[in-house]
Amino acid sequence: MKEYYNNFDQISYEIGMIESFCEMVERNVKPLALSPAFSKENYSVLEKISEHMTEKYDLKSYLEKEMISTDIVPDEYIKDRYVIFYYKDDEVIKQYFELKNNIRELKEKGLYDSDEHKKTSIGFRKLLGYPVKGC
């Protein structure tokens, strides 16, 4: 099956993913959507396309250069990579930053453990509109 994907242009594939997620946010299926993680170099390619998507779907976006690690998005996927967030409601991005700040504060106090990581992951799942049952 891997050979099948070798015929795809990776950037075009990611643009398609971004558009489908933007449509889900626009239609209130998801409160927050994420682009695939990408290198700093690829941002020059994705920047204009991302701007177009936010205009087309009447969304807001935020370029996250240091995304939080969760059970959904592990460190190895986001290390040294950027992610673009797409959302309509400013409360959604505010809640993300609250999660991020909470992690920072708990780490500074030496209190960020597996239970806190789990709580953060559940909070992030909610922001993405994913079910939390069974987490």
N, CA, C and O atoms as a GROMACS GRO file, in nm:
protein
  540
    1MET      N    1   0.082  -0.120   0.000
    1MET     CA    2   0.000   0.000   0.000
    1MET      C    3   0.086   0.126   0.000
    1MET      O    4   0.046   0.228  -0.056
    2LYS      N    5   0.204   0.119   0.061
    2LYS     CA    6   0.291   0.236   0.068
    2LYS      C    7   0.326   0.287  -0.072
    2LYS      O    8   0.336   0.408  -0.092
    3GLU      N    9   0.344   0.198  -0.168
    3GLU     CA   10   0.377   0.239  -0.304
    3GLU      C   11   0.267   0.328  -0.363
    3GLU      O   12   0.296   0.418  -0.443
    4TYR      N   13   0.144   0.304  -0.324
    4TYR     CA   14   0.032   0.383  -0.372
    4TYR      C   15   0.051   0.530  -0.338
    4TYR      O   16   0.024   0.617  -0.420
    5TYR      N   17   0.098   0.558  -0.217
    5TYR     CA   18   0.118   0.695  -0.173
    5TYR      C   19   0.239   0.760  -0.236
    5TYR      O   20   0.248   0.883  -0.238
    6ASN      N   21   0.332   0.684  -0.287
    6ASN     CA   22   0.449   0.741  -0.354
    6ASN      C   23   0.411   0.820  -0.478
    6ASN      O   24   0.490   0.902  -0.524
    7ASN      N   25   0.294   0.796  -0.533
    7ASN     CA   26   0.249   0.867  -0.653
    7ASN      C   27   0.184   1.001  -0.621
    7ASN      O   28   0.148   1.075  -0.713
    8PHE      N   29   0.167   1.033  -0.493
    8PHE     CA   30   0.102   1.158  -0.454
    8PHE      C   31   0.204   1.268  -0.433
    8PHE      O   32   0.317   1.244  -0.389
    9ASP      N   33   0.163   1.388  -0.465
    9ASP     CA   34   0.240   1.507  -0.430
    9ASP      C   35   0.200   1.542  -0.287
    9ASP      O   36   0.084   1.575  -0.262
   10GLN      N   37   0.293   1.535  -0.194
   10GLN     CA   38   0.265   1.551  -0.051
   10GLN      C   39   0.198   1.685  -0.021
   10GLN      O   40   0.101   1.689   0.055
   11ILE      N   41   0.249   1.794  -0.077
   11ILE     CA   42   0.192   1.926  -0.050
   11ILE      C   43   0.046   1.932  -0.097
   11ILE      O   44  -0.040   1.982  -0.025
   12SER      N   45   0.019   1.883  -0.216
   12SER     CA   46  -0.119   1.884  -0.267
   12SER      C   47  -0.210   1.801  -0.178
   12SER      O   48  -0.325   1.839  -0.153
   13TYR      N   49  -0.160   1.689  -0.132
   13TYR     CA   50  -0.236   1.602  -0.041
   13TYR      C   51  -0.270   1.678   0.087
   13TYR      O   52  -0.384   1.673   0.134
   14GLU      N   53  -0.172   1.748   0.143
   14GLU     CA   54  -0.193   1.824   0.267
   14GLU      C   55  -0.289   1.940   0.244
   14GLU      O   56  -0.369   1.971   0.333
   15ILE      N   57  -0.284   2.004   0.130
   15ILE     CA   58  -0.377   2.112   0.098
   15ILE      C   59  -0.520   2.058   0.096
   15ILE      O   60  -0.612   2.123   0.145
   16GLY      N   61  -0.538   1.941   0.039
   16GLY     CA   62  -0.670   1.878   0.039
   16GLY      C   63  -0.720   1.850   0.179
   16GLY      O   64  -0.838   1.868   0.208
   17MET      N   65  -0.630   1.805   0.265
   17MET     CA   66  -0.667   1.781   0.405
   17MET      C   67  -0.709   1.911   0.472
   17MET      O   68  -0.811   1.917   0.541
   18ILE      N   69  -0.631   2.016   0.450
   18ILE     CA   70  -0.663   2.146   0.510
   18ILE      C   71  -0.800   2.193   0.465
   18ILE      O   72  -0.880   2.238   0.546
   19GLU      N   73  -0.827   2.182   0.336
   19GLU     CA   74  -0.957   2.228   0.286
   19GLU      C   75  -1.072   2.149   0.347
   19GLU      O   76  -1.174   2.207   0.385
   20SER      N   77  -1.058   2.019   0.357
   20SER     CA   78  -1.169   1.941   0.412
   20SER      C   79  -1.192   1.974   0.560
   20SER      O   80  -1.306   1.980   0.606
   21PHE      N   81  -1.083   1.994   0.634
   21PHE     CA   82  -1.099   2.031   0.775
   21PHE      C   83  -1.158   2.171   0.790
   21PHE      O   84  -1.240   2.195   0.879
   22CYS      N   85  -1.118   2.263   0.704
   22CYS     CA   86  -1.176   2.399   0.709
   22CYS      C   87  -1.326   2.394   0.683
   22CYS      O   88  -1.403   2.466   0.747
   23GLU      N   89  -1.366   2.312   0.589
   23GLU     CA   90  -1.509   2.298   0.562
   23GLU      C   91  -1.582   2.244   0.684
   23GLU      O   92  -1.694   2.287   0.713
   24MET      N   93  -1.522   2.151   0.757
   24MET     CA   94  -1.585   2.097   0.877
   24MET      C   95  -1.602   2.205   0.984
   24MET      O   96  -1.704   2.209   1.053
   25VAL      N   97  -1.503   2.290   1.000
   25VAL     CA   98  -1.514   2.399   1.097
   25VAL      C   99  -1.621   2.498   1.052
   25VAL      O  100  -1.704   2.542   1.131
   26GLU      N  101  -1.619   2.531   0.925
   26GLU     CA  102  -1.716   2.627   0.870
   26GLU      C  103  -1.859   2.578   0.891
   26GLU      O  104  -1.950   2.658   0.914
   27ARG      N  105  -1.879   2.448   0.883
   27ARG     CA  106  -2.013   2.389   0.897
   27ARG      C  107  -2.043   2.345   1.039
   27ARG      O  108  -2.141   2.274   1.064
   28ASN      N  109  -1.960   2.387   1.132
   28ASN     CA  110  -1.980   2.359   1.276
   28ASN      C  111  -1.974   2.211   1.312
   28ASN      O  112  -2.034   2.170   1.411
   29VAL      N  113  -1.903   2.132   1.234
   29VAL     CA  114  -1.882   1.992   1.267
   29VAL      C  115  -1.769   1.980   1.370
   29VAL      O  116  -1.771   1.894   1.457
   30LYS      N  117  -1.670   2.069   1.358
   30LYS     CA  118  -1.555   2.072   1.448
   30LYS      C  119  -1.535   2.217   1.494
   30LYS      O  120  -1.550   2.309   1.414
   31PRO      N  121  -1.501   2.238   1.621
   31PRO     CA  122  -1.471   2.374   1.665
   31PRO      C  123  -1.330   2.418   1.625
   31PRO      O  124  -1.304   2.537   1.606
   32LEU      N  125  -1.239   2.321   1.612
   32LEU     CA  126  -1.099   2.349   1.581
   32LEU      C  127  -1.049   2.242   1.486
   32LEU      O  128  -1.077   2.124   1.503
   33ALA      N  129  -0.973   2.285   1.386
   33ALA     CA  130  -0.909   2.192   1.294
   33ALA      C  131  -0.761   2.226   1.285
   33ALA      O  132  -0.721   2.341   1.305
   34LEU      N  133  -0.682   2.126   1.255
   34LEU     CA  134  -0.538   2.142   1.244
   34LEU      C  135  -0.491   2.105   1.104
   34LEU      O  136  -0.543   2.011   1.043
   35SER      N  137  -0.394   2.179   1.057
   35SER     CA  138  -0.326   2.135   0.936
   35SER      C  139  -0.236   2.018   0.972
   35SER      O  140  -0.211   1.995   1.090
   36PRO      N  141  -0.188   1.944   0.874
   36PRO     CA  142  -0.082   1.849   0.905
   36PRO      C  143   0.040   1.927   0.955
   36PRO      O  144   0.057   2.044   0.921
   37ALA      N  145   0.124   1.865   1.035
   37ALA     CA  146   0.247   1.929   1.080
   37ALA      C  147   0.341   1.940   0.960
   37ALA      O  148   0.351   1.848   0.879
   38PHE      N  149   0.410   2.053   0.951
   38PHE     CA  150   0.497   2.074   0.836
   38PHE      C  151   0.623   2.150   0.879
   38PHE      O  152   0.628   2.210   0.986
   39SER      N  153   0.723   2.145   0.793
   39SER     CA  154   0.850   2.211   0.822
   39SER      C  155   0.838   2.361   0.802
   39SER      O  156   0.749   2.409   0.731
   40LYS      N  157   0.927   2.434   0.864
   40LYS     CA  158   0.932   2.579   0.849
   40LYS      C  159   0.944   2.616   0.701
   40LYS      O  160   0.884   2.712   0.655
   41GLU      N  161   1.022   2.538   0.628
   41GLU     CA  162   1.043   2.566   0.485
   41GLU      C  163   0.913   2.554   0.406
   41GLU      O  164   0.890   2.630   0.312
   42ASN      N  165   0.828   2.459   0.442
   42ASN     CA  166   0.703   2.441   0.369
   42ASN      C  167   0.599   2.547   0.402
   42ASN      O  168   0.498   2.559   0.332
   43TYR      N  169   0.622   2.625   0.507
   43TYR     CA  170   0.525   2.730   0.539
   43TYR      C  171   0.516   2.832   0.426
   43TYR      O  172   0.408   2.885   0.401
   44SER      N  173   0.626   2.859   0.359
   44SER     CA  174   0.623   2.955   0.248
   44SER      C  175   0.527   2.907   0.139
   44SER      O  176   0.466   2.989   0.070
   45VAL      N  177   0.513   2.777   0.124
   45VAL     CA  178   0.421   2.722   0.024
   45VAL      C  179   0.278   2.726   0.078
   45VAL      O  180   0.185   2.760   0.004
   46LEU      N  181   0.260   2.692   0.204
   46LEU     CA  182   0.126   2.679   0.261
   46LEU      C  183   0.065   2.811   0.308
   46LEU      O  184  -0.056   2.820   0.325
   47GLU      N  185   0.147   2.913   0.329
   47GLU     CA  186   0.097   3.039   0.385
   47GLU      C  187  -0.014   3.100   0.301
   47GLU      O  188  -0.121   3.131   0.354
   48LYS      N  189   0.007   3.118   0.173
   48LYS     CA  190  -0.095   3.182   0.086
   48LYS      C  191  -0.217   3.092   0.072
   48LYS      O  192  -0.330   3.141   0.069
   49ILE      N  193  -0.196   2.964   0.064
   49ILE     CA  194  -0.308   2.871   0.053
   49ILE      C  195  -0.391   2.874   0.181
   49ILE      O  196  -0.514   2.871   0.176
   50SER      N  197  -0.324   2.880   0.295
   50SER     CA  198  -0.394   2.888   0.422
   50SER      C  199  -0.477   3.016   0.430
   50SER      O  200  -0.591   3.014   0.475
   51GLU      N  201  -0.419   3.127   0.387
   51GLU     CA  202  -0.493   3.253   0.385
   51GLU      C  203  -0.617   3.242   0.296
   51GLU      O  204  -0.724   3.292   0.331
   52HIS      N  205  -0.601   3.178   0.183
   52HIS     CA  206  -0.714   3.158   0.092
   52HIS      C  207  -0.824   3.074   0.160
   52HIS      O  208  -0.942   3.106   0.148
   53MET      N  209  -0.784   2.969   0.230
   53MET     CA  210  -0.882   2.883   0.296
   53MET      C  211  -0.958   2.958   0.406
   53MET      O  212  -1.079   2.942   0.420
   54THR      N  213  -0.887   3.040   0.481
   54THR     CA  214  -0.955   3.114   0.588
   54THR      C  215  -1.054   3.214   0.528
   54THR      O  216  -1.162   3.235   0.584
   55GLU      N  217  -1.020   3.274   0.416
   55GLU     CA  218  -1.113   3.366   0.350
   55GLU      C  219  -1.232   3.290   0.290
   55GLU      O  220  -1.347   3.329   0.307
   56LYS      N  221  -1.201   3.183   0.221
   56LYS     CA  222  -1.306   3.105   0.154
   56LYS      C  223  -1.410   3.053   0.252
   56LYS      O  224  -1.530   3.054   0.223
   57TYR      N  225  -1.366   3.007   0.369
   57TYR     CA  226  -1.456   2.948   0.467
   57TYR      C  227  -1.489   3.041   0.583
   57TYR      O  228  -1.551   3.000   0.681
   58ASP      N  229  -1.448   3.166   0.571
   58ASP     CA  230  -1.474   3.268   0.673
   58ASP      C  231  -1.428   3.221   0.812
   58ASP      O  232  -1.504   3.224   0.908
   59LEU      N  233  -1.302   3.178   0.819
   59LEU     CA  234  -1.244   3.128   0.942
   59LEU      C  235  -1.128   3.216   0.986
   59LEU      O  236  -1.088   3.309   0.916
   60LYS      N  237  -1.078   3.186   1.102
   60LYS     CA  238  -0.956   3.248   1.154
   60LYS      C  239  -0.850   3.139   1.158
   60LYS      O  240  -0.881   3.020   1.163
   61SER      N  241  -0.725   3.182   1.156
   61SER     CA  242  -0.618   3.082   1.166
   61SER      C  243  -0.509   3.134   1.258
   61SER      O  244  -0.496   3.254   1.282
   62TYR      N  245  -0.432   3.040   1.307
   62TYR     CA  246  -0.320   3.072   1.394
   62TYR      C  247  -0.207   2.976   1.362
   62TYR      O  248  -0.227   2.854   1.360
   63LEU      N  249  -0.089   3.029   1.336
   63LEU     CA  250   0.029   2.946   1.310
   63LEU      C  251   0.092   2.911   1.444
   63LEU      O  252   0.146   2.998   1.513
   64GLU      N  253   0.086   2.784   1.479
   64GLU     CA  254   0.143   2.736   1.606
   64GLU      C  255   0.281   2.676   1.578
   64GLU      O  256   0.294   2.578   1.506
   65LYS      N  257   0.382   2.738   1.637
   65LYS     CA  258   0.520   2.695   1.615
   65LYS      C  259   0.569   2.602   1.725
   65LYS      O  260   0.673   2.538   1.710
   66GLU      N  261   0.496   2.593   1.834
   66GLU     CA  262   0.534   2.506   1.946
   66GLU      C  263   0.409   2.442   2.003
   66GLU      O  264   0.365   2.474   2.114
   67MET      N  265   0.354   2.352   1.929
   67MET     CA  266   0.228   2.289   1.966
   67MET      C  267   0.246   2.196   2.087
   67MET      O  268   0.352   2.137   2.108
   68ILE      N  269   0.140   2.188   2.165
   68ILE     CA  270   0.144   2.098   2.281
   68ILE      C  271   0.144   1.953   2.234
   68ILE      O  272   0.089   1.919   2.130
   69SER      N  273   0.205   1.870   2.314
   69SER     CA  274   0.206   1.727   2.289
   69SER      C  275   0.090   1.665   2.365
   69SER      O  276   0.069   1.693   2.483
   70THR      N  277   0.015   1.580   2.297
   70THR     CA  278  -0.097   1.511   2.360
   70THR      C  279  -0.099   1.366   2.312
   70THR      O  280  -0.015   1.324   2.233
   71ASP      N  281  -0.196   1.291   2.362
   71ASP     CA  282  -0.212   1.154   2.313
   71ASP      C  283  -0.252   1.153   2.166
   71ASP      O  284  -0.227   1.055   2.095
   72ILE      N  285  -0.315   1.260   2.119
   72ILE     CA  286  -0.358   1.271   1.980
   72ILE      C  287  -0.241   1.312   1.890
   72ILE      O  288  -0.225   1.261   1.779
   73VAL      N  289  -0.161   1.404   1.939
   73VAL     CA  290  -0.050   1.460   1.861
   73VAL      C  291   0.079   1.442   1.942
   73VAL      O  292   0.115   1.528   2.021
   74PRO      N  293   0.148   1.331   1.921
   74PRO     CA  294   0.268   1.303   2.000
   74PRO      C  295   0.388   1.390   1.960
   74PRO      O  296   0.391   1.448   1.852
   75ASP      N  297   0.484   1.396   2.050
   75ASP     CA  298   0.605   1.476   2.029
   75ASP      C  299   0.672   1.451   1.895
   75ASP      O  300   0.708   1.545   1.825
   76GLU      N  301   0.689   1.325   1.858
   76GLU     CA  302   0.763   1.294   1.737
   76GLU      C  303   0.696   1.347   1.610
   76GLU      O  304   0.763   1.365   1.509
   77TYR      N  305   0.567   1.372   1.615
   77TYR     CA  306   0.495   1.426   1.499
   77TYR      C  307   0.512   1.578   1.488
   77TYR      O  308   0.510   1.632   1.378
   78ILE      N  309   0.529   1.646   1.601
   78ILE     CA  310   0.531   1.793   1.599
   78ILE      C  311   0.667   1.854   1.628
   78ILE      O  312   0.683   1.976   1.616
   79LYS      N  313   0.765   1.774   1.665
   79LYS     CA  314   0.897   1.827   1.699
   79LYS      C  315   0.956   1.903   1.580
   79LYS      O  316   0.970   1.849   1.470
   80ASP      N  317   0.990   2.030   1.605
   80ASP     CA  318   1.050   2.118   1.504
   80ASP      C  319   0.959   2.139   1.382
   80ASP      O  320   1.007   2.161   1.271
   81ARG      N  321   0.829   2.131   1.405
   81ARG     CA  322   0.734   2.148   1.294
   81ARG      C  323   0.626   2.248   1.335
   81ARG      O  324   0.603   2.272   1.454
   82TYR      N  325   0.561   2.305   1.236
   82TYR     CA  326   0.453   2.401   1.256
   82TYR      C  327   0.320   2.334   1.227
   82TYR      O  328   0.312   2.235   1.154
   83VAL      N  329   0.214   2.390   1.286
   83VAL     CA  330   0.077   2.346   1.261
   83VAL      C  331  -0.009   2.471   1.253
   83VAL      O  332   0.007   2.564   1.332
   84ILE      N  333  -0.100   2.474   1.157
   84ILE     CA  334  -0.193   2.587   1.146
   84ILE      C  335  -0.326   2.544   1.206
   84ILE      O  336  -0.380   2.439   1.172
   85PHE      N  337  -0.378   2.627   1.295
   85PHE     CA  338  -0.508   2.603   1.357
   85PHE      C  339  -0.613   2.682   1.279
   85PHE      O  340  -0.588   2.796   1.239
   86TYR      N  341  -0.729   2.622   1.259
   86TYR     CA  342  -0.842   2.687   1.193
   86TYR      C  343  -0.962   2.683   1.288
   86TYR      O  344  -0.994   2.578   1.344
   87TYR      N  345  -1.027   2.797   1.304
   87TYR     CA  346  -1.137   2.806   1.399
   87TYR      C  347  -1.225   2.925   1.362
   87TYR      O  348  -1.185   3.012   1.285
   88LYS      N  349  -1.346   2.929   1.419
   88LYS     CA  350  -1.437   3.042   1.400
   88LYS      C  351  -1.447   3.126   1.527
   88LYS      O  352  -1.448   3.249   1.521
   89ASP      N  353  -1.454   3.060   1.638
   89ASP     CA  354  -1.482   3.124   1.767
   89ASP      C  355  -1.351   3.150   1.841
   89ASP      O  356  -1.273   3.057   1.864
   90ASP      N  357  -1.328   3.274   1.879
   90ASP     CA  358  -1.206   3.309   1.953
   90ASP      C  359  -1.195   3.233   2.085
   90ASP      O  360  -1.084   3.213   2.135
   91GLU      N  361  -1.306   3.191   2.141
   91GLU     CA  362  -1.304   3.115   2.266
   91GLU      C  363  -1.227   2.984   2.248
   91GLU      O  364  -1.163   2.937   2.343
   92VAL      N  365  -1.233   2.926   2.130
   92VAL     CA  366  -1.164   2.800   2.103
   92VAL      C  367  -1.013   2.817   2.114
   92VAL      O  368  -0.945   2.737   2.179
   93ILE      N  369  -0.960   2.919   2.051
   93ILE     CA  370  -0.815   2.940   2.056
   93ILE      C  371  -0.773   2.983   2.197
   93ILE      O  372  -0.664   2.950   2.243
   94LYS      N  373  -0.861   3.056   2.263
   94LYS     CA  374  -0.833   3.095   2.402
   94LYS      C  375  -0.821   2.970   2.490
   94LYS      O  376  -0.731   2.961   2.573
   95GLN      N  377  -0.911   2.874   2.472
   95GLN     CA  378  -0.906   2.750   2.549
   95GLN      C  379  -0.779   2.670   2.519
   95GLN      O  380  -0.721   2.608   2.608
   96TYR      N  381  -0.735   2.673   2.392
   96TYR     CA  382  -0.609   2.605   2.359
   96TYR      C  383  -0.493   2.668   2.438
   96TYR      O  384  -0.412   2.597   2.496
   97PHE      N  385  -0.487   2.801   2.438
   97PHE     CA  386  -0.378   2.867   2.509
   97PHE      C  387  -0.386   2.845   2.660
   97PHE      O  388  -0.283   2.843   2.728
   98GLU      N  389  -0.506   2.828   2.712
   98GLU     CA  390  -0.520   2.794   2.853
   98GLU      C  391  -0.460   2.657   2.880
   98GLU      O  392  -0.391   2.637   2.980
   99LEU      N  393  -0.486   2.561   2.791
   99LEU     CA  394  -0.425   2.428   2.805
   99LEU      C  395  -0.272   2.439   2.800
   99LEU      O  396  -0.202   2.380   2.881
  100LYS      N  397  -0.224   2.514   2.704
  100LYS     CA  398  -0.080   2.528   2.684
  100LYS      C  399  -0.015   2.596   2.806
  100LYS      O  400   0.090   2.553   2.853
  101ASN      N  401  -0.077   2.702   2.855
  101ASN     CA  402  -0.024   2.771   2.973
  101ASN      C  403  -0.028   2.683   3.097
  101ASN      O  404   0.063   2.687   3.180
  102ASN      N  405  -0.134   2.605   3.110
  102ASN     CA  406  -0.145   2.514   3.224
  102ASN      C  407  -0.030   2.411   3.223
  102ASN      O  408   0.028   2.382   3.327
  103ILE      N  409   0.001   2.358   3.105
  103ILE     CA  410   0.113   2.265   3.093
  103ILE      C  411   0.242   2.333   3.138
  103ILE      O  412   0.318   2.278   3.218
  104ARG      N  413   0.267   2.453   3.086
  104ARG     CA  414   0.390   2.526   3.120
  104ARG      C  415   0.400   2.548   3.271
  104ARG      O  416   0.505   2.524   3.331
  105GLU      N  417   0.290   2.594   3.332
  105GLU     CA  418   0.291   2.620   3.476
  105GLU      C  419   0.313   2.492   3.557
  105GLU      O  420   0.390   2.492   3.653
  106LEU      N  421   0.247   2.384   3.518
  106LEU     CA  422   0.264   2.258   3.589
  106LEU      C  423   0.406   2.204   3.574
  106LEU      O  424   0.463   2.151   3.669
  107LYS      N  425   0.464   2.219   3.455
  107LYS     CA  426   0.602   2.174   3.433
  107LYS      C  427   0.699   2.256   3.518
  107LYS      O  428   0.793   2.201   3.575
  108GLU      N  429   0.675   2.387   3.526
  108GLU     CA  430   0.762   2.473   3.608
  108GLU      C  431   0.760   2.430   3.754
  108GLU      O  432   0.860   2.442   3.825
  109LYS      N  433   0.645   2.381   3.800
  109LYS     CA  434   0.630   2.338   3.939
  109LYS      C  435   0.665   2.190   3.958
  109LYS      O  436   0.660   2.139   4.070
  110GLY      N  437   0.701   2.123   3.848
  110GLY     CA  438   0.733   1.981   3.856
  110GLY      C  439   0.612   1.893   3.878
  110GLY      O  440   0.624   1.782   3.931
  111LEU      N  441   0.495   1.941   3.838
  111LEU     CA  442   0.370   1.868   3.864
  111LEU      C  443   0.306   1.810   3.738
  111LEU      O  444   0.197   1.753   3.745
  112TYR      N  445   0.371   1.824   3.625
  112TYR     CA  446   0.311   1.772   3.501
  112TYR      C  447   0.347   1.624   3.488
  112TYR      O  448   0.459   1.588   3.452
  113ASP      N  449   0.249   1.539   3.518
  113ASP     CA  450   0.271   1.395   3.516
  113ASP      C  451   0.176   1.331   3.414
  113ASP      O  452   0.110   1.400   3.337
  114SER      N  453   0.170   1.200   3.415
  114SER     CA  454   0.087   1.128   3.318
  114SER      C  455  -0.062   1.158   3.336
  114SER      O  456  -0.136   1.162   3.238
  115ASP      N  457  -0.106   1.180   3.459
  115ASP     CA  458  -0.247   1.216   3.481
  115ASP      C  459  -0.278   1.352   3.420
  115ASP      O  460  -0.383   1.371   3.358
  116GLU      N  461  -0.188   1.448   3.438
  116GLU     CA  462  -0.208   1.582   3.381
  116GLU      C  463  -0.201   1.576   3.229
  116GLU      O  464  -0.276   1.645   3.160
  117HIS      N  465  -0.110   1.493   3.177
  117HIS     CA  466  -0.101   1.476   3.031
  117HIS      C  467  -0.232   1.421   2.977
  117HIS      O  468  -0.280   1.465   2.872
  118LYS      N  469  -0.290   1.328   3.048
  118LYS     CA  470  -0.419   1.270   3.009
  118LYS      C  471  -0.529   1.375   3.010
  118LYS      O  472  -0.610   1.382   2.918
  119LYS      N  473  -0.533   1.458   3.116
  119LYS     CA  474  -0.633   1.566   3.124
  119LYS      C  475  -0.616   1.664   3.008
  119LYS      O  476  -0.715   1.708   2.949
  120THR      N  477  -0.493   1.697   2.976
  120THR     CA  478  -0.466   1.787   2.864
  120THR      C  479  -0.513   1.724   2.734
  120THR      O  480  -0.575   1.791   2.651
  121SER      N  481  -0.484   1.597   2.716
  121SER     CA  482  -0.524   1.527   2.594
  121SER      C  483  -0.676   1.527   2.579
  121SER      O  484  -0.728   1.546   2.469
  122ILE      N  485  -0.746   1.504   2.688
  122ILE     CA  486  -0.893   1.506   2.684
  122ILE      C  487  -0.944   1.646   2.651
  122ILE      O  488  -1.035   1.661   2.570
  123GLY      N  489  -0.885   1.747   2.712
  123GLY     CA  490  -0.923   1.885   2.680
  123GLY      C  491  -0.900   1.919   2.535
  123GLY      O  492  -0.981   1.987   2.472
  124PHE      N  493  -0.789   1.872   2.481
  124PHE     CA  494  -0.758   1.899   2.340
  124PHE      C  495  -0.854   1.823   2.248
  124PHE      O  496  -0.898   1.877   2.146
  125ARG      N  497  -0.886   1.700   2.283
  125ARG     CA  498  -0.984   1.623   2.206
  125ARG      C  499  -1.117   1.700   2.197
  125ARG      O  500  -1.179   1.705   2.091
  126LYS      N  501  -1.159   1.759   2.309
  126LYS     CA  502  -1.285   1.835   2.310
  126LYS      C  503  -1.277   1.953   2.214
  126LYS      O  504  -1.372   1.981   2.141
  127LEU      N  505  -1.164   2.023   2.215
  127LEU     CA  506  -1.147   2.137   2.125
  127LEU      C  507  -1.155   2.095   1.979
  127LEU      O  508  -1.204   2.170   1.894
  128LEU      N  509  -1.106   1.976   1.950
  128LEU     CA  510  -1.109   1.925   1.813
  128LEU      C  511  -1.243   1.864   1.775
  128LEU      O  512  -1.266   1.828   1.659
  129GLY      N  513  -1.333   1.853   1.874
  129GLY     CA  514  -1.463   1.796   1.845
  129GLY      C  515  -1.463   1.645   1.841
  129GLY      O  516  -1.553   1.584   1.783
  130TYR      N  517  -1.362   1.583   1.903
  130TYR     CA  518  -1.352   1.438   1.907
  130TYR      C  519  -1.418   1.384   2.033
  130TYR      O  520  -1.422   1.453   2.135
  131PRO      N  521  -1.470   1.263   2.027
  131PRO     CA  522  -1.529   1.205   2.148
  131PRO      C  523  -1.421   1.178   2.252
  131PRO      O  524  -1.307   1.148   2.218
  132VAL      N  525  -1.458   1.189   2.378
  132VAL     CA  526  -1.364   1.163   2.486
  132VAL      C  527  -1.398   1.033   2.558
  132VAL      O  528  -1.324   0.990   2.647
  133LYS      N  529  -1.507   0.972   2.520
  133LYS     CA  530  -1.545   0.846   2.582
  133LYS      C  531  -1.436   0.743   2.556
  133LYS      O  532  -1.389   0.728   2.443
  134GLY      N  533  -1.397   0.675   2.661
  134GLY     CA  534  -1.296   0.572   2.649
  134GLY      C  535  -1.154   0.623   2.663
  134GLY      O  536  -1.059   0.545   2.650
  135CYS      N  537  -1.136   0.751   2.688
  135CYS     CA  538  -1.001   0.807   2.703
  135CYS      C  539  -0.944   0.777   2.840
  135CYS      O  540  -0.832   0.816   2.870
   0.00000   0.00000   0.00000
